[in-house]
Amino acid sequence: MSDDVKFLVNETKDRMIKLTQNLIAIPSPPGKEDAIRAYVKNEMESIGLDEIVIDGMGNIYGRLGKGKHSIALDCHMDTVDIGNLEKWVHDPFGGLITDGIIYGRGASDQKGGLASALSAIRIIKEIGLPKDLKLILVGSVGEEEHEGLNWQYLVEVEGIKPDFVILTEPTNLEIAIGQKGRVDLKIETDGVSAHGANPDLGVNALYKMLSIINSIIELQKNMPIDPLFGKSQISVTDIQSSSPNINATPDKTIIHVDRRLGSEESDVTAMTQLKNLQSVKTTNARIYIPEYTKQIGEGKSFSFKSYYPSWTMNQEHPLVQKAIRAYRYQFHQTPPLKYWPFSTNGAATKGIYNIPTIGFGPGKEEHAHTPEDQVAIDQLVDAMEYYVRLVQMYN
């Protein structure tokens, strides 16, 4: 069987390279995944999957096999925007190959992982699944805005809850067994508007916010250090003020706080930390986690709050042990295990629903979201083979 896999990997390599380039060529920011979803659907149909479904949120999933146990390969189809085009050396949608590297938006995060996973399922379709197993490939949407929301919909509305989930986010071919969490927080200060000619007659909400921002700057310097994830992080990433007009002092100011969470932290601990700041108490600021409602089709909606828990997997868990064995079989060495410093769809699969989850994907995380977005062809090939090996390890 090993020779069969190697042969099929080599046979599929060129098709996979072209597939990666074609996926990169399709712009797919969150909320605009229609074109890439249609392309993935055609690819799934060409593989001959047993079932292909587009759900009410826009996720697409294809099923191979009908066993009572299931493994899901998750690949988010959306990417961040390209930003300033002048910063790009290569066309962000060109999929240019130079010295064995494919360049373009999403090459690392994570259209390379999607191409490797689709190609792996093509091989698995030919060699056959282990007994009593079904394989589900998920092309998920909206991950770059609200990671894990797609899986909340898949679990709660579609009823999909696999035994294991493999995330194909970039890991530089290392095995990820956990991630930092994230919570978005809003802080509001209120003031009293006054004419710009008489500012002392009002209360400037923006000035009140400045003391809170300075407190957060100091707080960042002394954030706790997690033994697994390193230093927790807090930063102000947006500020908005409102006033009757540009010549009046603001009566309301809102900042957005990005808070990265360690393994022992939660939305509650993050809120408490901010509420205990003297500047927050003095200004009577209001702190809350924003809640959103996403429209799902005509007359339907899905509500959630912007909290994405951290998660970890015990190294002795059967899924992790299978992943290690598959790695040793393929690469003939002990795999490096890692924890992601960023948040992924695992915030839902493992963080909310406790579905055993690991990550393995082509590409380096330092290239994600940058004008140097890229993935090595050798890593795409290795990832494709690894997904096949890992599924085989189910027995």
C-alpha positions as CSV (number, residue, x, y, z in Angstrom):
1,M,0.0,0.0,0.0
2,S,2.9,2.3,0.7
3,D,4.1,2.0,-2.9
4,D,0.6,2.6,-4.1
5,V,0.4,5.9,-2.1
6,K,3.8,7.1,-3.3
7,F,2.9,6.3,-6.9
8,L,-0.5,8.1,-6.7
9,V,1.1,11.1,-4.9
10,N,3.6,11.5,-7.8
11,E,0.8,11.0,-10.3
12,T,-1.4,13.7,-8.6
13,K,1.4,16.2,-8.0
14,D,1.1,18.3,-11.2
15,R,-2.7,18.4,-10.9
16,M,-2.4,19.6,-7.3
17,I,0.0,22.4,-8.3
18,K,-2.4,23.6,-10.9
19,L,-5.2,23.3,-8.5
20,T,-3.3,25.5,-6.0
21,Q,-2.7,28.1,-8.6
22,N,-6.3,28.1,-9.7
23,L,-7.5,28.6,-6.1
24,I,-5.2,31.5,-5.6
25,A,-6.5,33.1,-8.8
26,I,-10.0,33.4,-7.3
27,P,-10.4,36.3,-4.8
28,S,-12.3,35.1,-1.8
29,P,-12.5,37.6,1.1
30,P,-15.1,36.7,3.8
31,G,-18.6,37.0,2.5
32,K,-17.5,36.7,-1.1
33,E,-16.7,33.0,-1.4
34,D,-19.3,32.1,-4.1
35,A,-16.7,31.7,-6.9
36,I,-14.3,29.6,-4.9
37,R,-17.1,27.5,-3.5
38,A,-18.3,26.8,-7.1
39,Y,-14.8,25.8,-8.1
40,V,-14.4,23.5,-5.0
41,K,-17.8,21.9,-5.8
42,N,-16.6,21.1,-9.3
43,E,-13.4,19.6,-8.0
44,M,-15.4,17.5,-5.5
45,E,-17.7,16.3,-8.3
46,S,-14.7,15.3,-10.4
47,I,-13.3,13.2,-7.5
48,G,-16.7,11.4,-7.3
49,L,-17.5,12.1,-3.6
50,D,-20.6,10.3,-2.3
51,E,-22.4,13.4,-1.2
52,I,-21.8,17.2,-1.7
53,V,-23.7,19.8,0.4
54,I,-23.7,23.5,0.5
55,D,-25.2,24.6,3.8
56,G,-27.2,27.6,4.7
57,M,-24.1,29.6,5.8
58,G,-22.3,28.9,2.6
59,N,-19.9,26.1,3.8
60,I,-19.4,23.3,1.4
61,Y,-18.7,19.7,2.6
62,G,-18.2,16.5,0.7
63,R,-18.5,13.0,2.1
64,L,-16.6,9.9,1.1
65,G,-17.7,6.6,2.6
66,K,-20.6,5.9,5.0
67,G,-18.9,4.3,8.1
68,K,-20.1,4.9,11.6
69,H,-16.9,6.8,12.5
70,S,-15.8,10.0,10.8
71,I,-12.8,12.3,10.2
72,A,-13.2,15.8,9.0
73,L,-10.6,17.7,7.1
74,D,-11.3,21.4,7.5
75,C,-10.1,24.0,5.0
76,H,-11.3,27.5,5.2
77,M,-11.8,29.0,1.7
78,D,-11.7,32.7,2.6
79,T,-8.6,34.9,2.8
80,V,-7.8,38.3,4.1
81,D,-7.8,41.1,1.5
82,I,-4.6,42.0,-0.3
83,G,-4.0,45.3,1.3
84,N,-1.7,47.8,-0.5
85,L,-1.1,46.3,-3.9
86,E,2.2,48.3,-4.2
87,K,3.7,46.2,-1.4
88,W,3.4,43.0,-3.5
89,V,6.3,41.8,-5.5
90,H,4.2,39.1,-7.3
91,D,0.6,39.4,-8.5
92,P,-1.5,38.4,-5.5
93,F,-3.8,36.4,-7.7
94,G,-1.2,35.2,-10.2
95,G,-0.1,32.0,-8.5
96,L,3.4,32.5,-9.9
97,I,5.9,29.7,-9.4
98,T,9.5,30.7,-8.7
99,D,12.2,28.3,-7.5
100,G,9.6,25.8,-6.3
101,I,7.5,28.4,-4.4
102,I,3.9,29.4,-5.3
103,Y,3.1,33.0,-4.5
104,G,-0.2,34.7,-4.0
105,R,-2.9,35.6,-1.5
106,G,-4.0,32.6,0.4
107,A,-1.0,30.4,-0.7
108,S,-0.2,29.8,2.9
109,D,-3.5,30.6,4.6
110,Q,-4.8,28.5,3.3
111,K,-5.5,27.6,-0.2
112,G,-2.4,25.4,-0.3
113,G,-4.0,23.3,2.5
114,L,-7.2,23.1,0.6
115,A,-5.5,21.9,-2.6
116,S,-3.5,19.3,-0.6
117,A,-6.6,18.0,1.1
118,L,-8.7,17.8,-2.1
119,S,-5.8,16.0,-3.8
120,A,-5.5,13.6,-0.8
121,I,-9.1,12.7,-1.0
122,R,-8.7,12.0,-4.7
123,I,-6.1,9.4,-3.8
124,I,-8.1,8.0,-0.9
125,K,-11.0,7.6,-3.2
126,E,-8.8,5.4,-5.4
127,I,-7.2,3.3,-2.7
128,G,-10.3,3.0,-0.5
129,L,-11.1,4.0,3.1
130,P,-10.5,2.0,6.2
131,K,-13.4,-0.1,7.4
132,D,-16.3,1.7,9.2
133,L,-14.9,5.2,8.3
134,K,-16.3,8.1,6.5
135,L,-14.2,11.1,5.5
136,I,-15.7,14.7,5.3
137,L,-13.9,17.5,3.6
138,V,-15.2,20.9,4.7
139,G,-14.6,24.1,2.7
140,S,-15.6,26.5,5.4
141,V,-16.4,30.2,5.0
142,G,-15.8,33.4,7.0
143,E,-12.9,32.1,9.1
144,E,-10.9,35.3,8.7
145,E,-13.6,37.3,10.4
146,H,-15.1,34.9,12.9
147,E,-13.1,31.8,13.2
148,G,-15.2,28.8,14.3
149,L,-18.6,30.4,13.5
150,N,-18.7,28.1,10.5
151,W,-18.3,25.0,12.7
152,Q,-20.9,26.3,15.1
153,Y,-23.3,26.2,12.2
154,L,-22.1,22.9,11.0
155,V,-22.5,21.3,14.4
156,E,-25.7,23.0,15.6
157,V,-27.7,23.3,12.4
158,E,-26.2,20.6,10.0
159,G,-25.6,18.1,12.8
160,I,-22.1,17.3,11.7
161,K,-19.9,16.3,14.7
162,P,-17.1,14.0,13.5
163,D,-14.9,11.9,15.8
164,F,-11.8,13.8,14.8
165,V,-11.0,17.1,13.0
166,I,-7.8,17.9,11.1
167,L,-7.3,21.6,10.4
168,T,-5.2,22.3,7.3
169,E,-4.0,25.7,8.4
170,P,-0.3,26.4,7.9
171,T,2.0,24.6,10.4
172,N,5.2,24.3,8.3
173,L,4.5,20.6,8.4
174,E,4.5,20.4,12.1
175,I,1.7,19.0,14.2
176,A,-0.4,21.7,16.0
177,I,-2.0,20.5,19.2
178,G,-3.5,23.7,20.5
179,Q,-3.9,27.4,20.1
180,K,-4.2,30.7,21.9
181,G,-7.7,31.9,22.4
182,R,-9.1,35.3,21.5
183,V,-11.8,37.6,22.7
184,D,-12.9,40.9,21.2
185,L,-13.9,43.6,23.6
186,K,-15.5,47.0,23.2
187,I,-14.9,49.9,25.7
188,E,-17.2,52.9,25.6
189,T,-16.8,56.3,27.3
190,D,-19.6,58.9,27.4
191,G,-19.1,62.7,27.5
192,V,-21.1,65.9,27.0
193,S,-20.8,67.7,23.7
194,A,-19.8,71.3,23.6
195,H,-18.9,73.8,20.9
196,G,-15.3,73.8,19.9
197,A,-15.2,77.4,20.8
198,N,-16.1,76.5,24.4
199,P,-14.7,73.0,25.0
200,D,-14.5,73.5,28.8
201,L,-18.3,73.6,28.9
202,G,-18.5,69.9,27.9
203,V,-16.9,66.6,28.8
204,N,-14.7,65.2,26.1
205,A,-15.3,61.4,25.8
206,L,-12.2,61.0,23.7
207,Y,-10.0,62.5,26.5
208,K,-11.6,60.1,29.0
209,M,-10.7,57.2,26.7
210,L,-7.0,58.3,26.5
211,S,-6.5,57.4,30.1
212,I,-7.9,53.9,29.4
213,I,-5.7,53.5,26.3
214,N,-2.6,54.4,28.4
215,S,-3.6,51.9,31.0
216,I,-3.9,49.2,28.3
217,I,-0.4,50.1,27.0
218,E,1.0,49.6,30.5
219,L,-1.0,46.4,30.9
220,Q,0.5,44.9,27.8
221,K,4.0,45.3,29.3
222,N,3.0,43.0,32.2
223,M,0.7,40.4,30.6
224,P,1.0,36.9,32.0
225,I,3.2,34.3,30.3
226,D,1.5,31.0,29.6
227,P,3.7,27.9,29.8
228,L,2.2,26.6,26.5
229,F,1.4,29.7,24.5
230,G,3.9,32.3,25.7
231,K,2.9,35.8,26.6
232,S,-0.8,36.8,26.5
233,Q,-1.5,39.9,24.5
234,I,-3.7,42.9,24.6
235,S,-3.9,45.8,22.1
236,V,-6.2,48.6,21.0
237,T,-6.9,48.1,17.3
238,D,-9.6,50.6,16.5
239,I,-11.1,53.9,17.9
240,Q,-14.3,55.7,16.9
241,S,-15.7,59.0,18.3
242,S,-19.0,60.6,17.6
243,S,-20.1,64.2,18.1
244,P,-22.9,66.5,16.7
245,N,-20.3,67.8,14.1
246,I,-16.6,68.2,13.5
247,N,-16.5,71.4,15.5
248,A,-18.0,69.9,18.7
249,T,-16.4,67.8,21.4
250,P,-17.2,64.1,21.2
251,D,-20.0,62.7,23.4
252,K,-19.1,59.1,22.8
253,T,-15.8,57.2,22.1
254,I,-15.5,53.4,21.5
255,I,-12.3,51.4,21.2
256,H,-11.9,47.9,20.0
257,V,-9.6,45.7,22.1
258,D,-8.0,42.5,20.7
259,R,-7.2,40.2,23.7
260,R,-5.2,37.0,23.1
261,L,-5.8,34.4,25.8
262,G,-3.6,31.8,27.5
263,S,-4.7,28.3,28.4
264,E,-6.1,29.4,31.8
265,E,-7.8,32.6,30.6
266,S,-11.3,33.1,29.3
267,D,-13.7,35.9,28.3
268,V,-14.6,36.3,31.9
269,T,-11.0,36.8,33.1
270,A,-10.3,39.2,30.3
271,M,-13.4,41.3,31.2
272,T,-12.5,41.3,34.9
273,Q,-8.9,42.4,34.2
274,L,-10.2,45.5,32.3
275,K,-12.9,46.3,34.7
276,N,-10.4,46.4,37.5
277,L,-8.3,49.1,35.8
278,Q,-8.5,52.4,37.8
279,S,-9.0,54.4,34.6
280,V,-12.0,52.3,33.7
281,K,-13.5,52.8,37.2
282,T,-12.8,56.6,37.2
283,T,-14.4,57.2,33.8
284,N,-17.3,54.9,34.4
285,A,-16.5,53.2,31.1
286,R,-18.7,50.4,29.8
287,I,-17.0,47.1,28.7
288,Y,-18.7,44.4,26.7
289,I,-18.1,41.6,24.2
290,P,-19.7,42.4,20.9
291,E,-22.5,40.1,19.7
292,Y,-23.3,39.7,16.1
293,T,-26.2,38.3,14.0
294,K,-25.3,36.8,10.7
295,Q,-28.1,36.5,8.1
296,I,-28.4,32.9,6.8
297,G,-30.7,32.9,3.8
298,E,-34.0,34.7,3.6
299,G,-35.6,35.3,7.0
300,K,-33.0,33.3,8.9
301,S,-30.2,34.4,11.2
302,F,-27.5,33.0,13.4
303,S,-26.3,34.8,16.5
304,F,-22.9,34.6,18.3
305,K,-20.6,36.5,20.5
306,S,-17.0,37.4,19.6
307,Y,-15.2,34.9,21.9
308,Y,-12.9,32.2,20.6
309,P,-11.6,29.9,23.4
310,S,-8.1,28.5,23.6
311,W,-7.7,24.7,23.4
312,T,-5.1,22.0,23.8
313,M,-4.8,18.3,23.1
314,N,-3.1,15.8,25.4
315,Q,-0.1,14.3,23.7
316,E,-1.4,10.9,24.7
317,H,-4.8,11.3,23.0
318,P,-5.4,8.6,20.4
319,L,-5.7,11.3,17.6
320,V,-2.3,12.8,18.5
321,Q,-0.7,9.4,18.7
322,K,-2.1,8.5,15.3
323,A,-0.8,11.8,13.9
324,I,2.7,11.0,15.4
325,R,2.7,7.5,13.9
326,A,1.7,8.8,10.5
327,Y,4.5,11.4,10.6
328,R,7.1,8.9,11.7
329,Y,6.0,6.5,8.9
330,Q,6.3,9.2,6.2
331,F,9.2,11.3,7.4
332,H,11.2,8.7,9.4
333,Q,11.6,11.1,12.4
334,T,9.8,12.2,15.5
335,P,7.4,15.1,14.6
336,P,7.7,18.5,16.1
337,L,4.6,19.5,18.1
338,K,3.5,23.1,18.3
339,Y,0.9,25.5,19.6
340,W,-0.6,28.1,17.3
341,P,-0.2,31.7,18.5
342,F,-3.3,32.7,16.5
343,S,-6.9,31.5,16.6
344,T,-8.4,28.9,14.1
345,N,-11.6,27.0,13.6
346,G,-10.4,24.8,16.4
347,A,-11.8,27.4,18.7
348,A,-15.2,25.8,17.9
349,T,-14.3,22.2,17.2
350,K,-12.2,21.7,20.3
351,G,-12.7,24.9,22.3
352,I,-16.5,24.8,22.3
353,Y,-17.6,21.2,21.3
354,N,-14.6,19.3,22.6
355,I,-14.1,17.4,19.3
356,P,-10.5,16.0,19.2
357,T,-8.7,18.4,16.9
358,I,-5.1,18.8,15.5
359,G,-3.6,20.9,12.8
360,F,-1.2,20.1,10.0
361,G,-0.7,22.0,6.9
362,P,1.7,23.3,4.2
363,G,3.1,26.8,4.5
364,K,4.7,29.0,7.2
365,E,2.5,31.0,9.5
366,E,4.8,34.0,9.1
367,H,3.8,34.3,5.5
368,A,0.1,34.4,6.2
369,H,-1.7,37.8,5.8
370,T,1.5,39.3,4.3
371,P,2.5,40.5,0.7
372,E,5.0,37.6,0.8
373,D,2.2,35.0,1.0
374,Q,3.7,31.8,-0.4
375,V,3.8,28.0,-0.1
376,A,6.5,25.6,-1.1
377,I,5.5,22.9,-3.7
378,D,7.4,20.3,-1.7
379,Q,5.3,21.1,1.4
380,L,2.1,20.8,-0.7
381,V,3.2,17.3,-1.8
382,D,4.2,16.2,1.7
383,A,0.9,17.5,3.2
384,M,-1.1,15.7,0.5
385,E,0.7,12.4,1.3
386,Y,0.4,13.0,5.1
387,Y,-3.4,13.4,5.0
388,V,-3.6,10.0,3.2
389,R,-1.2,8.4,5.7
390,L,-3.2,9.8,8.7
391,V,-6.5,8.5,7.4
392,Q,-4.9,5.1,6.9
393,M,-3.7,5.2,10.5
394,Y,-7.4,5.1,11.6
395,N,-7.2,1.3,11.6
